[in-house]
Amino acid sequence: MQKRRRVVITGVGAITSLGQEKDQIWSALCNGKSGIKPITSFDTSAFDVHFGGEVSDFDPVQWFDVKEARRLDRFSQFAIVASIQAVKDAELNTESFDKTRVGVVVGSGMGGLIELESQHEILLKKGPSRISPFLIPKLMVNAASAQVAIRFGLKGPNYALVTACTTGVNAIGEAVGIIQRGDADVMLAGSSEAVITPLALGGFSSMKALSTRNKEPQKASRPFDKDRDGFVLSEGAGVVVLEEFETARKRGANIYAEVLGYGLNSDAYHIAAPEPNGEGAMRCMTSALKDAQCNPEEIGYINAHATSTPIGDNIEMKAVKKVFGLNAPKIPISSTKSMLGHQLGASGSVEVIICALVIEKGVLPPTINYETPDPECSGLDFIPNVARERKVRKTLSNSFGFGGHNASVILGQV
C-alpha cells in the first residue's frame, strides 16, 4: 500500500470584516476587536436587524479593471483576491509548476446572491430582454473556483463545494485528499461568501436565526454567553495554498502547519437544527482524530464553530465534552465568530487560517463578549475576552452547517 503523501499549508489569504490582509486581521483578533457594524450597502430600516460583518471598505477596482469587476459577483471578487494573497504569501511561482498538477477547490454556501437579486429586480421592472448576459456566469456557485483557475491558468482538479457553513473546511479537506492520492501537487482551497443582501438578511431574520441587538452591534455575537440571541451575518473569503510536503520543502517554502486529519459526516436529523445529543459532531471530531492518528489530549486549541445561537453552542460543547472527556476543561477553546461574525460558507476556511496562525504565532485569540457564563456550557475554558500567549502543536477546527453537515480538521506543527 502506497504511503499517504503529507500536505502542508504554505500560504494564506483572507478577506474579513476585520481587514483584508492576514497581519491586519490577526492583530485585530488578538486585540479582541469586533468587525461588526451597521450595514451600509443598503437601507435596513425596514428590517429587524441593521448590522453585520460587512467588508465595507473593499474596492474591487484596486484589484480588477472596471470591465472585469462588472463581470464578477462580489463573492468571486473576494475569492480571487484571497487567492492572489495566498499565492503571494506562499511565494508560489505558478509558472514554475506543471499547471496540470495545480488545482482549485473554492466553495460557497450561496454563491452570487447579489447578482441574482439585482437581475431579478431588473426582470420585474424592465422585462426579460434587459437581463444581463452575465447573470448565469456570475451567480453560479462554481464561478469563484473557475475564475481563480482562469486567473492563474491552473489546469488541475477544479470544483466547488456547497455544504452551507461547512463549505470552507470541506473544500480544504477535499483538496488535501486530492494531493494525498497523487492527483495534484499544489491546490488552492477555501471558500467565499457575499450575502449581506436584502434577501439574505430578511431570510435569516425570518428564521429567527440572527441577533437583534441593534443598539450594541459589536456585542451582538457572544458565543457561549448566557444572553446570546443569535448569530451575526457576515461576509468574506479565506483561501490557503496546500502543497505536498516534499514539494514545499524542496523549494524552501515557509510552512505554517501540516493538515493532519479531516473528518466529515451528517446528522441526518433536521435541515436547520443540529442533532440534539451532538452525536454527529462527536463522531466528526473523533473521525478527524483517527485520521490524524492523534490522541485527544494532544489537541492544544479548539476553534469552535459556535455561532452564538442558543442551541448550537450548547450542542457543540456537549460533543466536545464527550470526545475529550476529563481533558476537555484543559483545552483552550474560542469562537472567533465573536469578532468576525458568521461568514457562512467562508467561515470554515478563515478559521483554518486562524488555526494555522495560532500554531505559527503562539497566541490564542479570545472569545469576546463573554460576560455571563451559560450553565449549559460550563466547565470549559473559552479564553474569555483577552488573547493568551501559548505555544500549541496541534489544533482542531469545527464547522457545522444547515443540512446537518459536519466537518472537523486538525492542523499540526511541522
Secondary structure, DSSP 8 states (H G I E B T S, - for coil): ------EEEEEEEEEBTTBSSHHHHHHHHHTT----EE--SS--TTSS--EEB--TT--GGGTS-HHHHHTS-HHHHHHHHHHHHHHHHTT--GGGS-GGGEEEEEE-SS-SHHHHHHHHHHHHHH-GGGS-TTHHHHHSTTHHHHHHHHHHT--S-EE----GGGHHHHHHHHHHHHHHTTS-SEEEEEEEE---SHHHHHHHHHTT-B---TT-GGGS--TTBTT---B-BB-EEEEEEEEEHHHHHHTT----EEEEEEEEEE--S-SSS--TT-HHHHHHHHHHHHHHT--GGG--EEE----S-HHHHHHHHHHHHHHHGGGGGGSBEE-THHHH-B-GGGHHHHHHHHHHHHHHH-EE--BTT--SB-GGGTTSB--BSS-EE---SEEEEEEEETTTEEEEEEEE--
